Amino acid sequence: MKELTVECNNSCGGPQRTPEEERVLIRDIAITSENNSKEGDSFYLITQRWWQHWIDYVNQEQTNVTNDGSSMLENCDAVSSSRRPASIDNSDLIHDANSEESNVGFEIHDTLLEGRDYILLPQEVWNQLYSWYGGGPALARKVISSGLSQTEYAVEVYPLRLRLFVMPKGDQSTIRISKKETIGELHKRACELFDLNLEQVCIWDYYGQRKHALMNDMDRTLDDANLQMDQDILVEVHNNANGGLSASRGASRGGSTELSQSLNLTSQGRELDNTYGISTVTTRGSSGGLIGLQNLGNTCFMNSAIQCLVHTSEFAKYFREDYHQEINWQNPLGMVGELALAFGELLRRLWAPGRTAIAPRQFKMKLARFAPQFSGYNQHDSQELLAFLLDGLHEDLNRVKHKPYKKSKDADGRPDEEVADEYWANHIARNDSIIVDVCQGQYKSTLVCPECHKISVTFDPFMYLSLPLQSTTTRSMTVTIFTCDGSALPFSCTVTVPKQGRCRDLINALSSACSLKNNEDLKLAEVRNHLFQRFLEDPLISLSMIKDDDHLVAYKIPKSLKKTLLIRLIHRRQEQEMGATQAAQHWKPFGTPLVSLISRDEVITRGDIQTVVNTMLSPLLRSESLRQADTSEPFLSLAASEKRRDSSSGEACSNSMSDSVNKDGNAVTLFKLPLQLVEESNACVDLSVGEDKAIKLSSTSTSVLVYVDWSRELLEKYDTHYLENLPEVFKYGPVNKKARTEPLSLYTCLEAFLREEPLVPEDMWYCPKCKERRQASKKLDLWRLPEVLVIHLKRFSFSRSMKHKLETFVNFPIHDFDLTKYIANKNNTQRQLYELYALTNHYGGMGSGHYTAHIKLLDENRWYNFDDTHISPINEEDVKSAAAYVLFYRRVKTSDAISNGGKSGSGHNNGSSQK
């Protein structure tokens, strides 16, 4: 957690409340606010880091945090912390904390997730916290109505971001505006921004930089107008005296022809469908399905996924027949049939005669309406779209109009086959559609309690399998290691740990890598802005809580059974800040903070602190400084420290720590340091004078904060570059050739998915025998396989603000993908063979990547590459590549039985019958 600064962070002045008083007051305000939330209320984003710090602070007297009715205070571990948080710092949520664009305001990162990066506070809660702590910036968001019935409420964290283009002036700007605002409000905002009169302008839906619809219904909301994130809006200025533009024809006059052409203006209402983009393949005779999809602006993710679905033969047959009778118009979990209708219409057009590419604009508009995360022109994930489409189509086509309540019974020793059939029957009673018929399977999930060893077995449905690549089961982490006894320079260690591991795994790996002695411990901390963000003292902290762009430090400290005091050393140096009249000097933190221990068995004096700090910093002394030391006023004699110059330099993890810094008779002279000790009252004590004076400590103190102020003269005596440029936990760079070319079997990925692993803390399991939540181990087994098996290769991993891609080549079978040995259902005697018929590919990175699809046309027995509008035949050996992302397998019908004397079957029976 962050260090206290000398200045008081209670911005309100007045008496400071106790942690318990703050907790109770915020809880009461939160309960009242959340119970009375309504449309139009304001909520505020606050960084998860600060919020967790505050939760730890106010719960320091609590052993457990109970559910007191406040949704914000649930599920927060009560970790002892006596430090009051510093000012609220939301800088990690926004792009640039130093500037605020007048039209957009503070722009938050596009990839933030609630609960991971931020939480939402009611305005009353924010106001109270701000009055206590100050800081910011304030990031207010409005509550809007949502859902098909518009009776649900949600906080609009990401309002629409629209790009406005002015014709004929050529100006442009970006604004943020709620999708619940009216077209009239958009007119008003545009006129204020560009200093125009309302009577002068017409506003057009300028999707894809082509005019589509005149937005003249001033009471209509932007949501109803189907505007999408990052969409373009054309502000057309009329000035008849000067020969301006005509809103009715959308043609340019009076010297604006060039600008009109540069913006690709078209006439009002012109449809984009079938206007350009011809496939390179001529459709032969009865062959269909060779029609491309136009890219509407980074929509290759959608085009590739759609092509795979429409070339799934079961779906092609279903949607080309009369599927309307199965649409579930009343399903509250569906999209009132609109998604199914839009997909069915697009599929029919793609299978119709002809070879002209189609612009899926209407489908994209429906998609953006029901799944705003796919709106706009940003890069999106093809697999995430597939997951949404399969689930959305299922709910729109669910044959069950009124879902009955079904509760599966505990196994209680019953045979797995009986329990699995019961689970599947209960699932089918509520979920019955073409999607279930084709794509859904079932796996067996076994949980084992680590305390009482109770075994719980459930049988859950799945729509697709997300398989980890082998390299994603582990994680490389870089940590800088410091010694507190002055025996070695700091050095960086990179270790490999389980991706879902704990802090103890990281500490064990570091201990081995740096040859930690039996009489030493490692103290792990996260450093941010040259201060301690938090000490990672709980060995069960999940490593998933540590981001790739965090900075970690480990300190070698001696093991001790005696009572000790932790010294936290913060480095400061003077920096100039230009004021209104002159430059002012301010001490600001820099470098990496250090820690050491000192015994509390005796009185601790100022000189004792000086001794410890000199010891910590001794490896940084320059050789010439040792020779030029002022011996007239010696302060501290240490063991000859030339020897430490030969110790670890960061290229290898070695340790040459001495048992004691005072045992060697070859002594050198070090300096008095300008140290400031921060007392509990926030007063500073100068430790460079009165070496024999005792420092004041309360009986409960476990640590003290000390500043070392580095003057120019002192910086010349020490080599402080070792304290700066802390490496990130993991630094992404170009993928090396070996990572791109080393093969990885698809079977290996499947085995990694199925192997037993401990649950992450967020998915802790409630053990009915222990009556408590436990971090149980979980193992999966395939039980019932679908007709079409969709496999997602997990190529992307998250850091705080972006995704990163693994270029690992996966050797996946095209024919005879045999899953027989992975089926736990021993009553299933059929060989489980699959054949690949489609896949999506992802080339490049997330910021500039591109999706294509490889699809096998069954009537031609030939593979084709679908690249938006461009379709070309390819050889089967060209199907495999390191770009493969989502694989589509079709069950192979076979009568080859594993046992029972060649029992025949269609391959459809997979434990029990499927619809």
N, C-alpha and C positions, 0 to 999 in steps of 0.2 A: 504494500500500500504506500501511498505517497508520504514523503517526509513532511513534517511540520516546518514551516518557515518561521523565522523569528517574529515576523509581523503576525498579529492576531487575525484569524480568518473569519471571525464573527462579524460580518459586515453590518449588522444591524445596530452595533453598539449595545448598551443595556446588558442586563444579567444573562449569562449563558445558561441554558437549560441542561439538565442532566441527560445522559443518553436514554434512560428509561422514560423521562418526560417527553423527549422528542419522539420516541417510538410510539407511545400511546397517543400523542396528539396527531401524528401523521396517520396512524391507523384509523382514528375516529373520523378525521377529515376524509380519508380515502373511502371509507364505507359509505359515508353520507353522499359524497360526490358520485360514486359509481352507481348507487341506487337511484340517483336522480338525473342520470345522464339523458340528454335529449339531443335531437338534431340541432346543429349549430353551435354546440358547446365546443370549447377549446381543450385540447390535450397537448402536452408538451413532451417532446422527445428528450430523454436524458441518457447519457452513455451508461451502458451496463457496468463498466468498470467503476465509475463513481458510485452508482447505486449500490453495488455489492459491497463497496467499502463502507458506505453509510449503514447498510444492513448489519455488517459485522460490528460496527461501532455501537449501534444502539442495542444490539443483542448480547453485549459482552457479559452481562450479568445473567443471561439466560442459558440454561443447559440445552434446551430445545426450543425451537420456534413452533408454536402450535397454530392450528388453523383458527384464526380469530375472526374470520369473515371477510378479511381484506384480501382480495385476489392478488394485490401487489406484494403482500408480505408472506404469501405461501411459498413453500418449497425453497426457502432461503436458509442455508445452514448457519447456525449460530456459532460463529467462530470468535473466540476471545480476541478482542482488539481494543486496546486502551487509547488508540490514537484517533483524535477527531479529524474527519476528512478536511482537506483543503477546499478551496473554492471549486464550485462546479466547473468542470472542464469538458465541454462538448466538442473540442477541436478534432477528435478522432472520428466524428460523424460527418464532418463537412469537408469540402474540397479545399477551401482556403480560409483559414481562420483570420487572415489579416485584411480581407477585403469583402465587401458586400455589394453585389451588383444591384443597381437601383431597380431593375425590372424584374429580377428573379429572386432576389434575397439570397440568404445563405443556401447554397446547394449541397444537399447531403449526398453521400455516396449512393450509387444505384443498387448496390448489392447488400445493403443492410438487412439484417433479419431481426425481428422482434424476439427478445429473450436471449439472443446471442450477442448482439451489438448494442441494442438500446431497449428501453422499456418506455411505456407511455404513462404519463402522470396527468391526472385531472388538473385543471388550472388552479384550483384551490390548493392542491398539494404542492404544485410547482411554486406558487406564490409564497407559501410558508417556508419551503426549503431555501428559496432564493433570498428571503428576508434574513435567514440565518447565515447563509454561506456565500451569497453573491456568486459572481462568475458568469458563465454562459458559453456561447450565445444562446438566447432563448429561441427555441425551434417549435413554434406553435402550429398545430394542425387541427382541422375542424372535424366534427362528427357529422357524417352524412348518412342518409338512408341507403340501404343496399338490399340485395336479394331480388328475386323475381316479383315478390309482392311489395317491395319497397317498405317493408315494415321492420326490417332489421337495421341495426345501427353499426357503423364501422368508422374508425378514424382514417381519414384520407391522408395517409403518410406521404404518398407521392401524387400530388395534384398534377393535372395535365401540364405538360411543358409544350408550348406551341411556338412555332417559328412563323413570324409575321413578315410578309413581303409586301412592300408598297409599290404599286404601279401608278403612274409612270416614273415616280421619283427614284426608284431603285433602292430605297432604304430597306433595312431589315433589322429585326430585333427578336428576342426571345422573351416570353412571359410565362409565369406560372399562374394557373387559374383552376379552380375546382371544376370538376366535371358536372357538378350540380348547379353551376352558375348558368345564366341564360345567354342566349345569343345576343340579346340586348346589352348585357353587361360586357360581353366580348367587344361589341361595337364601341361601347363607351371607353373601355380600356385602350383599345387601339387608337381612338381619336385623341385621348389624353397623351398617349405615348408619342405620337407623331405630330401633335399639335394640328389636328384636323377638325372640321365641323362635321357633326353627324349627317347633315344633309349632303355632304360631299362624297361619302364613301358607300360602297357596297362590299360585302365580305363574302368570299367564296371558299367552299371546301376545296382545298388545293392538293388533294391526296396525290402523291407521286408527282408533284409539280405539274398537274394537269387539272384544269377547272372541271368540276363535276356538278356541284349544286350551289345555287345562290342561297345564302343563309339570311333569309329575310323574315323568318318567323321569330320575332323578338322575345316571345315568351317560352320558346322551346329551350330545353336544357342542352348543354353540350353533350351530355351522355346520350340523350335521345337522338342527337344529330350524328351519333356514331363517330365522334372525333376520337383520335387515338393519340397515345403518348408520342411526342416528337413529330406530330403531323404538321404540315405546312398549311398556312392560312394566307390567302391572297387578299390584301386590302386594296381595293380598286378605287382610285380617286377620280371624281368627275370634275371637269372644269371646261364646260362647253364653250366658254369664251376663248379658251386657248386650244380648242380641239382635243378635249380629253377623251377618255375611254367611254364606250357604250356598254352599259351593264347588260343590255339585252342580247348583244351579239358577242361580247368579249373580244372584239377586235381592237387593235391599236391604231391610233391616229396621231397626227401632229408630231412626227419625229420619234415616236416610241416604238417603231417597228422592230428595231434591233433588240431592245429589251424584251419585247414580247416573244421574239424568236428564241432568245437566250433562256427564257423561262418555260419554253415548250407549251405555250398556251394553246388550248383547243376550244372549240365552241361549247356552249352551255349544254350540259347533260350528255355529252358524247360518251358512249360506252367504250371501255378499254378492251373488252373481250374481243378476241379474234381480229385484232387490228394490226398486229405485227408478230414477228417471231415464228418462223416456219421450221418444223423439224427437218433434220437432214435425212430422215428415213422415209421412204415411200411405202405406205401401207399396202400389203399384198392381200388380195382376195379376201378370205374369211378372217385373216389375222386382225385382231383389234388390240387396243391398249397401248399403241405406240404414239401417244399424243403427249406433248410436253406441257409444262406449266411455266408461265411467265414469272419471272422474279420481280415482285412488286417493291423491292427494296429490302435486301437481307432476308428474303423469305425462302431462301434455299433450304433452311431447316424444316420448314413446313412442306415444301414441295417434295423433298426426299421421303418424308414420313408418309405423306398421302400416297405417293406412287407405290410404296410397299404395301399399304393397306388395300388399295384398289386392285392390286394384283394378287391378293389373297383370294383364291378361287371361291372359297365359301362366301366371302363378302361380295365379290363381284356378282355371283349368282343371286344372292339374297337381295341386294339393292337394285338389281336390274329387273326384278319381279315386283309384285305389289306388296311392299313392306309397310305401307301406310296403316294397314289394319292393326299392326303390332305397336304402333307408336303409343306411348303412355303419356297422355296429355296432362294427367293429374299428378304425376310423380313429383313431390316437392324436392327431391334430390336431383331431378333432371333439369333440362332446359326447355320444358314445355314442348318438346318435339322439334324445336328449331334447329338444333345441332344435327339431329338425324336427317332432317329434311335437306339441310344445306349440304351435308356430306353425300347423301344419296343423289342429289341433283348433280353435284360435281362428278361423282363416280360415273353416272350415266353419260355425261358429256365426254368424259375421258375414254369411254368404251364405244362412243358413237363413231360412225364412219367419218373419215376425213383425216387430215394430218396437220391441221392448223393448231398451233399452241393456244392454250386457254389461260386467261388471266383470272385467277381465283379470288377476285376482289370481294364478291359477296360472301364467300366462305370466310375470308380473312376478317370481314366486318363482324360476322357472327362470332368468330373465335375471339376477337377483341372484346366483344360485348360480354361474353360469358367467362372469359379468361383474360382479364386486363394485363396479366403479366406477359402475354404474347403480343401486345399492341406495339405500335410504333415501328421503327426501322432498326432497332438494336439487334445485336446478335442474340439468338435464343438457342435453347438446347432441343435438339430433335427428339431425344428420348423423353424429355419432360413433356413435350407436346404429345407424343404417342401415348404416354400414360394418361394424360388428360382426355385425349380422344377416346381411348378404349373405355375408360370409366364413364365419360359423358354419353357415349353412344349406348353403353349398356343401360344406363338409367333412363334414357329417352326411349329405349326399346324393351324395357323390362315388362315381361308378360304378366308379372304379379302386380295387380292394381292396388291391392290392400295387403301390406306386408304383415303376416302374423308374427306374434312374439314367440320366439323359439329359444329355449335355453338348453345348451348341451350339458349333459350330466358328466360328473367326474368319472374317470375310467374305473376306479375302484377294482383294479385287477382284472377287468373284462378283457377279452382278446382285442388286439389292436384293430383287426378287421371289423369287428362289431362297432367299436367306438368311431372309427373312421367313417363308416357308412352312415352312422347317426349324425355326425358333424356335417357330412356332405348333404344329407337329406334336409337338415335344418337350413343349410345355406341355399339349397335349390328352392326351398319353400319361400324364400324372400328374394331370391335373385335368379331369374330365368329369362335369358335373352340369347340372341345369336352370338353375342360376345362371350357369354358363359359357355355356350355350346362349343365354340371354336378355340378360345384362348385361355380358359381358366383351368388350372390344375389344383392339386392339393399336396401340401407337404406335412410331414410329421414333425412337431416341435417338442423336444424333450428338455425340460428344465430340472436342474438338480440343486436343491438348497445346500449352501456351503456349511450350514450349521447342523441341521437335523438330517440332512441327506434325503429328504423327501423327494420323490420323483413325480413330476407332473407332466402329463402327455396331453397335447391338444393337436388337432388336425385342422389346419388353416388353409383357406384358398389363396391362390396367387394368380396374377395376370401375366407376369413376366418374371424372369430371374435376372437380378443385377449381380453380376459376378465381378469380384475384385480381381484386378491384375496382381500377379504375385508380388510385384514391387510395392503395392499399396498396403500390404499387410504389415510392413515395417516402415519406419520413419527415421530419417537422418536428422540429428539435432546437434547444433554447434553451441557449446557453452565455454565461456572464458573462465579460467581457473586462477585464483589468487591465493597466495600463501600469506598467513598473518605473522609468521615469525621471521620475515625478511630473508629467507633462504633462497628464493627463486623469483625470477621475473614472471609476470603473468603470461599465460599461454592459452591458446584455444584448442579445445578437444572436440572432435566430431565423432559421435557414437551413433549406433543403430539400435533403436528400441521398438517394441511393439507399437503399432499405430494406436491401438486402443489400450495401451498400457497405463501404468500409474507412475507417480513421481518416484516411487521406490525403484522402478525399473530403470529410470534415468540415472538416479543416484548410484545404483549398483554398476551400471555400465561406465559411468564416469570414474567411479572408485577403481575399477579394474584398469581403465585406460590410463589413469595418471598414477598408478601404483600407490594407492592410498595405504598408509601404514595402519597397523592394528590400534595404535594409540591416537589415531586421527579420525575426524568426522568431516563430512562435507555439509556446508550450510548453503542451501540453494535459494536464490532470490531473483526476482524480475526487476530490471532497471529500466526506468523510463524518464526521459528528460533529465538525466544525470542524478536522479533521486531513486530511492527504493520505492518501487510500486507495491511490492508485496514479498514476504518471505514464504516460500513453498515448504512449509514445515510438516504438513499432513502427508504421509507417504501414500495415501489413497487418492490424492488429487488426480483426476484424469488428465493425461497428457493432451487430450483433445481440447482442454481449456487453454493450452498454450499455443498461440498463433505462430505462424511461420515468420512473421515480421516482428515478433517480440525479441527482447534482448535478455538473455539469461546469464547469470554469474554464479559460480560456485566458489566458496571460500573454504580453504583447508584450515580447520581449527582443531586444537587438541581436545581429546576426550578428557573429561574431568568429572569426578563424582562430587567435587566440592562446589560450593555456591559461587557462581561467577556472574559477572556483569558484561553485557554485550556493548561494545563501543562501536557506534555507527559513525563513520567518518565521511563527511561531505566536502568535496573540493569546491572552492569559489575563486573567481578571479574578477578583476575590475573590467567593466565594459562601459563605453561612453554611450550616453543617450542624449540626443540633441533636444534641448528644451526651447522655450520661446526666446530666451535671451542668451543662454550659454549652454555648453555641454556639461552634463552632470555625470559623475562617476557612480556606478552601482556595482555591488558585489553580486555576481550571478553564478549559479552552479555550473560546473563543467566536469568532463571526465566521468570516471566510474567510481561510485562510492565504495568504500572498503569497510570491513568489519574485523574485529578481534575480540578476544576475551581477556578479562582481568579478574583475579580472585577477589572475593568480597570478605575473605576471612579476616583481613585486617583493614584498617582505615585506608581509604584511597586518597592520595594527595594529587595536587595538580601536576607535580613532577612525575608521578606514576603514569598519568595519562600521556604526558610528553614522551616518556620512555616507550610506551606501547606504540604511539603514532610514529616515532622515529624508526622503530623496528619495522613497522609495516612499509614505510617508504624507503628504507635503506637500499633495496635493490635498484631504485631509480636514480641514485646519486651518480653523477658523472665522476669519472676518475680524477679530473683536474680539480673538482670541488673537494674531493677527499684530501688532496695534497695541499690545497690552499685554505683549509679550515683554520679558523681562529683558535689556536690552542691556549690563548690567554684566558679564555672563559669556557673551559670544557663543560659539556653538559652530559654526554652519554658516551660510554665506551662500549663498542660492540665487537664481536668476533670479526676477524679480517673478512671483509666482504668482497674481496676480489674473487673469492672462490665462487660466489653466487653468479658472477658473470659467465661462468662455464655451465651453469645449470640450464634448465629448459628455456628454449628461445621461442617456443611456439610451433616449431617444426615437428617436434615429437613430444609425446606426453611422458615426461620423466620427472623424477622428484629427487632432489638432493637436500632435503630439509635436515638441518642439524638439530640435535637434541636441545641445545640451549644456545642462545646468542651470547652468553656471557662466559662460556667455558674456555674459549680460546684466548691465550694470553696476548696474541697479536692484535692490538686494539687500534681503532681509528676513531677520530673525533667527528661527531655529527653536530647538528645545529639546533638551537632553540627555534621552535616553529611558532608562527602566529596562530594559536589555536583559540577558538571560542567555544565554550561549553554552554549549551542551552539548558537552563534549569527548567523545572516543571512549571514555573511561573512565566516562562518565555523570556526571562532575563538572561543576558549573556555574561559569562564569566571569562575574563582574560586569563588563560592558562600559562602565558609566557612570563608571568611574574608570580612571586610567592610560591615557589615550588613545594614548600613544606606544608602549605595550607591544605586542609582536608576539603574535599568537595562534599556538598550537601546531597544526601540521597535518602529517599523515603524507604521504609522497610519493604515496600512492595515493588520497588523499581527493579526491572530486569535489564534495562538498557539505558544508555545515555547517547545524546546526539552531540557531535563535535564538528565544528567547521574548521577547515584549514584554509586560510586566505593566502593565495599565491600572488605575491608581488612579482614585479618584473625581475628583481634580483634573485628571488627564490626560484623562479622558473628557469633561470640560467644555470642554476646549480643542479637541478633535477631533470631527467629525461622523461617528461610527462606524456610523451606520445603513446607510451604503453597503456595509459589510462583512457585514451580516446579511441574513437572509431570502433566501438563494440560491434562485433558481427551479429547479424540476425540469426535466429534459430535455424532457419533454412533459407538459403539464397538461391532463387531459381535462376538458371542460366540455360544456354543452348543444350539440348539433349545430345549427349555424345553418340558417336556412331555405334558403339556397342549396344547401347540401350535401344537404338532404333532397329537393330538387325538381329539381336539375340532372340531366338524363337521361344515362345511360351505356349504350351499346349492348352487348348480349351478345356480338356479334361482336368488339368492342373488347376485352372481357375475355378471349375465346378467343385473340386475337392476342397479348395480354400473356402468356398462359400458354405459348404456343408459341415466343415469340421467344427468341433466343440470350441466355443470361446466364451469368456465371461461377458455378461451384459455390461453396457456402459451405465454410469450412475443415473442418467436420465431415464433409463428403461428398467429400473430396479423392479423386481418381481415380489409380489406379496405372497409369502409362504403361509398357507392356511394352517399348517401345523405349528409353526413358530408364532403366528399371529403378528408378524412384522414383515416389513419390506426388506428384501435381501438382494444382494448383488449375485444372483445365481449364474451358473454356467448354462449355456444353451447350445443344443445341437439340432441341426436340421437334417431330415431325410426326405427324399422324394417319395411320394406315395401314389399319386394319381397324376398322370401326364395328359396334357391337352392335345387336341388335333394339331394345333399350330403352337409351337413353342417359341416364344420371343425371348431372346437373350440379349441383355444390355451389358456391354463391356465398360466397366467404370474407369474411363480414361481421365476424368477430371477430378481434381482435388481442390479444396477451398483454402485460401488464406483469408485475411481480413477483408480485402477489397477486390479480389479477383479470383478467377479459376485458373488452374494450371493443368496442362495436358501431359499425359504419359504417352510416348510414342512407341511403346513396347509392341513388337510384332507378335500377334497371337495366331498360332497355327490351328485354324479351325477346320474340321472336316466338311467337305461339300456333300459327300455321299456317306451313308452308313455311319452316322453319328449315333453310337450305341450307348444307351443309358441304362441298359438292362441291370448291370451290377449295382446301380445307384438306387434302385427301387427297393424300399423297405418292405413292401407288401409281398410276402412270400406266396400268397395265393395267386398272384399274377404270374402266369406261366408264359406269357407272350414276350418275344424279344421286342425291346423298345428301340426301334431304329427310326432315324429321322434323316431327311434330306434338305439341304439348303435350297431355298428358292428366291430369297431376296435379302438385301442388307443395305443399311445406310453407311456412308463413309463420311468422315470428317477430316478435312485437310487444313493444315495451318493451326494457328492459335485461336483463342476465343475472340480476340479483338479483330482479327482479320481472317477468320476461318471460312471454309466453304463446305457445304454438304452436297453429296450426290447419292444416287442409289444404283446398285447393281440388281437387276431383276431377270429371272429366267421365265420366258414365255413358254408355258407347257405345250401349247399346240405346235410350237416350232421347235421345242427342245433346244432353245438357243438363248444365250445371255446377252443382255443389252445394258448399256450405261445410260442412265437418265440424269442429265445435267441441266436442270431447269428446262429450257426449250430445246436443248440439243440432245438428241437420242442417237446412239451409235452402237452397232454390234461389237461385242468383245469376246475373246476366247475364254474358256472356262479357267485356264491357268492364270488369267489376269484378274480373276475375281478376288483372290487373296492379296491383302496388302496390310501395312501397318495402320492404315486409315480406317479399317473396319470398326464400326461403332455399335450398331444394333443389328442382330442376326435374326432372320426368320426361318424357322425349320418346320417342315411339314412331315407328319407321321407317314412312315412307309408301311403299306399294308403287307402283312406277311403271315404265313401259316407255320413258320419255323418255330417250334416250341422248344423251350428250354428243358422241360421235363414232362412227365405224364404221357409219354409215348406219342409225341407229335400231335398234341391237341391243336386243332386249327382255330383260327380266329381272324377277324378283320383288323385287329390292332386297336379297335375302338373300346373293347372291354379292358379297363385299367383298374381293376380292384372292385368296381361296381359300375353299373351302366351310367353313361352320361347322356344328357339330352342332346 
